[in-house]
Amino acid sequence: MIISFITFFIFNYCTFGYISKLIIDFRKDKMHYLKLSAINTLIMLTLYFFKAPYYISYIVALITLTIEFSELKKHYLPQSFLYSGILVINISSAHIFIIALYCQFINIKPYELFFSPNLYFFSLLLLFIALFIIFYICSKIISPEDIKKISSNIKYCTIISSVIMFILLCTFVDILILNSQDFRIELSFALMFSAIMTLFIFYILFFYTVKNSNLDNLKQKAEELEVLRVKNIINKKNMQDKILKDNLTGCYNRKYIVSKIKSKFDNNIFNFGIFFIDINKLKFVNDTLGHDFGDEYILNVSKAIKNAVRENDLIAKIGGDEFLILLNNVTETYLKEVEDKIRKNLEEIDRKTPNYTVSASMGYVFVDEQTIKLGMDEVIKLADEKMRYNKKCFKGENA
C-alpha cells in the first residue's frame, strides 16, 4: 500500500513537471508541484476508504487536474481541460487493461479487489508502472508544440475535448461492467482489447487533428506571406511612382518616357505616335491668380489628356507647362482622333472654369518605317516644332 502511494505521488510530481513544459509560462516551482502531488495522493486515499467506484475516481481526477492545471497557468481553462482529459483517458484505459489482465491472471472478479487491500494496491502499483511507460512513449512521439497548437486553437481544442468526453463515457460503461458482481472472467480479454483500442483510436484522432492543425498553420503562414508579398509589391510600386512620376499630376517624368521612346528606336519598333503639348498662358495664370490656380490649370490639362488616351499609352510631364505622350501601335488617323479628343476635353473643362481660359498647343508625329530612321531626337524635335507652330497661331488669334 505504502509503495503504491509513493509511486502515485512520484507519478503526480513527474506529470506536473512534464505538463509544465507543454504550457508556456507555467510556474517552475517544484515545491508547488510537491504540494499538488500530496493533495492528489490524499484525494486518492480518501476515495479508496470510501470505496468510491472507479468512474467516480476518474470524474474527480478530471475535475481536480483541470483546476490544478488552471491554477498553474491562469486563464487557460480549455487548455487545462485538454491536458487533464488526455491524462485521465490514459489512466482509465490503462487501469481497465491492468485490472482485466490482473483479474484474469489471479482468477478473481474486479469488484473483489476492494476487499483485498494488498491485491488492490498491487494493481495500482502495476497501473502506475504502466503509466510511466505510456507517458515515456508519448513524450517521444508527441511534440509539446503539437499540444500547444491544438490547445491554442479553439476549433481543434473543442474537437479533442469532445472526443475525450465521448471516450470517457465509453470507459464508464466498461467500468460498470467491471464493477458488476455478475462479471465473468472470460470478458477480461474483451475489456483489454477495448482499452487498447480506446487509446489507439484516441491517438489516431489526435494525430489527425495535429496534422490538420499544422495544415491550417501552413495555410495561415502562406496567407500572411502572400499579404506581405502584395504589400512589398505595393510599396515597391509606390517607391517607383515617387521616383518616376510627377507629384502633382501622377504623370511620368521626362527620364522615364525618354527611355521608353529610345527603346523603340533602338529596337526599330515603329507605328507609334509622339505628342508634344504645351499649356497656353500658364505663366500668366501663375502671375495674376497665384500658383494654386496654376496647379489647378496643370491638373485640368493632364485630366483632359488622360481621358483622351488609352491606359497603355504613356503620359509624361517634362517641364513646368509641357507634356510628352507616347502612343503605342497606332495609325496616323488615330493620332488625329486623339488630338480632337484632347481639344474637346479642354473645351469642356474651360466652360466649367470661370477664372482663366483652359487651352493647350499640340504637335504630334506618327513614327512609321521611314520616320524612325530620323532618330529619336529629330522626331521629338519635329513634334516640338509642330507644337510651337500651333502655339504661334494661338497667340496670333488671341493678340
N, C-alpha and C positions, 0 to 999 in steps of 0.2 A: 504493500500500500504506500509506504513512505517513498519507495523507489519510483512508483508511478507518479506520485505528486511532484517529486523532484524533477522527473522527466518532463511532466506537463509544464512546470514552472520554467524550465530551461527552454522548452519549445516556445512558450509565450515570449520570453525575452528575445530569442532569436528572430521570432516573427516580427516583433516591433522594430528590431534593428534592420531587418530586410525591407519591411514596408517603408521605413524612413528614407530609404534610398529611392523609392518609387515616387514620392511626392516631394516636389521642390519646397525648400524652406521648412521641412519637418524639423522639429526640435531635436537636437542631438544630445539630449540629456539622459545619460544611462541610468541615473537614479530614478528618473521618471518612468523609464521602461520597467525597472525593477518593481516599483510601486504598482503599476498596472498589472504586471505578471502576478504579483502577490494577490491582488484583488480577484483576478480571474481564477486563480487556484482556489481561493476561499469560496467563490461562487460555485465552482465545480464540486467542491466538497459538500457544500450545502445542498446542492441538487441531488447528490448521491444519498445523503442521510434522509432526505425527504422522499426518496425513491421516485424522483421525477422521471416520467417517460423520456425516451431518447429524443423524440421530436420536440418536447418542451425544452430540452437542453440545447437543441440546435437553434430554436427561436430565440432563447435567451442569449446564446452566443452571437447570433446575428445582430441583435439589438445592442448588446454590450460592446461588441467590436466596432460597430458603426459609431456609437457615441465616443468611444475611446479614440478612434482614428480622427473623428471630427474635432475632438479636443486637442489632439496633437497638431492639427492643421486647421485653423479657424476658417469657417465659411466654405468648407469643401464637403458638405453632406453627401451629394451624389457620388463623388469620388470615394468617400469613406464607405458608403454602402456597397460600391462596386468591389473594393478590396475585401471587405468583410464577407460579402457574398461569395467571392471566389474561395476564400479560406474555408467557409462553412461547407460549401459544396465538396471541396476536397476532404474535409474532416468527415462529413456524413457518409460519403461514398466509401472512403477508406474504412470507416467504422463498420458499415454494413458488411463489407467484404471480410474484415477481420473477425467479426462476430460469427458470420456464417461459416467461415473456414474453421474457426476455433471450436464452435459447437459441433461441427462435422467431425473434427479430429478427436474431441473428448466425449462425443456422443451424449450431449445434453441439450435441452431446449434453451433458447436465448434468455427467456424471462427468468430462468433458474439462476442465471449469473448474479442477479441482485441478492440472492440468498446465500451466495458464497463469495465473501469479500476477496478472498485470495484469488479465486478464478476471475472475478470481475476486474480487479486491479491489474492482474497479469494481462488480461485482454487489452486494458488501457495502455499498458506498457508496450505491447505489440503495436497498438494503434499509433502511438507517438513515434515509435521507431519507423513505422511505415510512412508517417507524415514527413519525418525528416528526409527520407529517401525521395518522396514525391516532390517536396519543395526544393531539394537539391537539384533534381532533374529539371523542374520548372525554371529555376534560376539560370540554368544553362540554355534553355530553348526559348524562354520568354524574355524579350528585351524590356528593361524598365521604361524605355522610350515608347514602346508599343502601348503599355498600360497608361502612360501619361497622355498619349494621343487620344485613346478611347475615352478616358475619364474626363478629358477637357472638351470632348465633342458631345454635345447634348444628345444628338440623334443616336450615336453609337453607344453612349453610356446608357441610354434608355433601353436600347435593344438588348444589350448584355444583361442589364438589371432585370428585364422581363424574362429572359431565358433563365436567370438564376432563380427567380421566384417559381417559374414552372418546374424546374428540376427539383427544387426543394419540396414542392407539393408531391411530385412523384416519389421522392425519397420518404416523405411521411407515410405514404402508402406502404412502402417496403418495411418501414419501422413498425407500423401497425401489424403487419404480417409477422414480423419477428417477435413482437410482444405477445402475440396470441398464444394462449395455452394449448391451442389445437395445432400449433406449428409442427410440421413434420420435418424431420432431419433431411429427408430427400429433397426438400425445397432449398436447401443451402446452396447447391450448385447454381440454381436459377437466380438466387439473390446475389451470389458472387458475380455471375455473368451480368446481371442488371447493374451492379455497382461499377463494374469495369466499363460497360457500355455508356453509363451516365457520364463518366469522366471523359471517355473517348468522344462522345457527341458534343459535350460542352467545349472541349478544346478544339474540335473541328470548327464549330461555330465561332469560337473565339478568334482563331487564326484567320478565318474567313472575314470576320469583322475587321481584324487588323489590316488585312490585305485591302479591303475597301477603304478603310481609313487612310492608308498610305496612298491609294489612288486619288482620293479626294484631296489629300495634301499636295500631291503632284499636280493635279489639275489647278488647285488654287495658286501654287507657285508659278505654273505656266501662265495663268491669267495675269498674275502680278508682273511676270516678266514681259508679257505682251503689252500690258498697260505702260510699263517702264519703257519698252521699245517705242511705243507710239509717242510717249512724252518726249523721248530723245529725238524722234523724227521731227516732232513739232518744234522742239527747242532749236534743232539744227536749222529747220526752215526759217524760224524767226530770226536766228542769227544771220542766215544768208540774206533774208529780207532787209535786215538792218544794214548789211554791207552793200547789197546790190540794188536796193530800192530807195527812192526819194521819200523822205518822211512825210511830206505834205500830201502828195498825190498817190503814193503807192506805186508809181511807175518805176521802171528800171532806170539805172543811171547810164551815163554815156559809155563807160568802160564795158559794161555787160553787153549792151546792144551792138557795140562796135565789134566785140569778139564774135558774136553770132553772125554778123554780116561778113566779117573776114573769113569765117569758116566756110561760108557758101562760096566765096570767091576762090579760096584755096582749094576747095574740092570740086570746083567747076559745076556747082549746082545752080541752075538758072530757073527762069519762070517765077520770079518773086518780085515784090514791089517795095520801094523805099519812099516814104513820105517825109517831107520836111515841113514843119508847121511852126509859125511864129505868131504869138499873141499880139494883136493890134493895140497900141496905146496903153500898154501895161504900166509904163513909166509915168504916164500922165495920171492914171488912176492912183498909183502909189503916192505921187507928189501932192495931188489935190484932195484925195479922200483918205489916204493913210494906207499902211501896209496890210491892215486887216481886210480891207476891201480888195487890195491887190491879191492877197492869198485866196480870197473867195473867187476872184476872177480866174486865177490859175486853176482852181478846183473845178470851176464851171466848164472851162475849156477841156480839161482832162476827162470829165464825165461825158462831154459831147463826143470825144474821140473814142472812149471805151465803148460807148453804146453803138458805135458805127462799125467796129471791127469784130473779128471772131476771137474766141478765147485763146486759140493757139497763136494769134498774132502778138508781136511784142511791141510795147509802147515804152519809150524812154524819155525822161525829161533831161535834156542835155545842157540846159542853160537856164537862166532866170526866166526867160519867156519863150523858150524853144523846145519843141518835141520832135523826136525822130521815131518813125514807125517802120517795122519790118513785117511785111505780109507774105506768108509762105504759100507756094503753089497757087498762083493766081493768074488771071489774064489781064490785059490792059483795060478791057471793058469793065472788069470788076473793080479796078483801081478808080475808074471814073465814078462808079456807083458809090464807092466808099467816100470819095470827095464830096459827092452830092449829099450823102447821109450826114457827114460832119457839118456841112453848111446848114442843112435843115435843122440839125440838133442845136447848133449855135443860135439860129434864129428863134427857135422855141424858147431857149434859155433867156435870150435877150428880151423877149416880150415880157418875161416874168421878173426882169431885173431893172428897176427904175433908176438906179443911181449912176449907171455907166452903160456904155454900149459894149455888148459881147460879140467879138468877131475875131477872126484869125486869118492870116495869109498862108496859103499852102502851095507846095510844089511836089510833084511825085515823078518817079522814073520807073518804068517797067523794065526789069532786067531779063532780057532773053538771051539766046545763044550768042548773038552778036554783041549786045551791050556789055555782057560780062567780061569781054576782052578788054574793055576800057580800064578795068581795075576798080577797086573799092573807092579810093579817094576821088577819082574822077566822077564816078556815079553819084556819090554823096554831094559832090560839088555841083553837079548838074541839077540835082533836086533842090539844092540850096539856091541856085541861080533862078530856077523857076519860081520858087517861093518869093524871092526878092523882087522879081518882075511883078508878081501879083500884088506884092506889098506897095510898090510904086503906083500901081493902078489904083489901089485902095486910097492912098494918100492923095492922088490926083482927084478922085471922086469926092474926098472929104476936105479938099483945100478951101 
